Amino acid sequence: MAVTPLSAEQRRALEMLDKSQGSGCPRLLWVAHGFTLAMLVSLVRDGLADVQAETVSEGAGTIETVRIRITGAGRRAIEDPAKAQ
């Protein structure tokens, strides 16, 4: 099966996620960097990123947050596109 090359924006997004060293990237930061929801969906659909919802309690309140993390396939895609899948 042929591997579709990453676009420059996809590569930039995956590199940003990789630099987060497993802690992931909050959705707000994702948007601040100019990445779209459509790109996020495509990275998740292709197995290059993962989205995890989290609930954080602080005092009397709770905050729901979404973290975006790179997967092993995403790391391989930016290291060596031929090994992405």
N, C-alpha and C positions, 0 to 999 in steps of 0.2 A: 504494500500500500504506500503510495507516494505521500510524503510529508509536505504540507503547504508551508512555504516560507513565512516567517513572521514579518509583519509590517514594522516600520520604524517605531510607530506608536506602541504596538504590542510589545516589542523588545524593550522599549523604555519603561513600560508598565511592569513587565516581569522583572527587569533589573531593579526597579524601585522596591518591589515586593521581596526580591532576594536580599536586598540590603537591610530589610527589616529583621533579618536573622530569626525567622520563625515566629516573631511576635505578631506579625500581620500588619495590615495597614487599615486604619479606620476609614470608613466610607467617606467621611467629610474630607480627609486628606486626599483621598482618591479623586474626588471631584475638584478640589483645589488645584490639583496638578493638571486639570483639563481632560481627564479621562471620562469617557461616556459610559452610561449604563449598558449600552449595546456592546461596547468592547468588553466590559466585564462579563457579560453573558456569554460572549463568544469564547473568552478564555476559560470560563468554567465549563462550558459545553465541550470544549476540546480537551479538557482534563489538565489544563496548564495552571489553573488557579482554583482555589476553593473558598467558599464563603461560609462563615460561621457566625450565627447570632449569639450574642451574650447578654446577660442581664447583670448589671453591676448595682449593688446596693451601697448607698452612701447616706449615712444618717437615717432620716425618715423616708428618703426617696429612693426610687430605683430608676435606672437609665437602661434602656435597651440600645445596644450597639451592634454593629455588624463589622466584622473583621475580614479582610481579604488576605489570603495567604497563597504563596506560590507552592505548587506541588513538585514532586520529584521530576515529573515530565516537563514541567515549566523550566526547572533548572537545567535539565538536559537540552531543552530547546534553545536556551541562550548560550549554553556552553558549546553544543555541537548540534546544529539543526538536523543532521541526519539521524540522530539518536532520539529525537523528540517523542517517538511513539514506540 
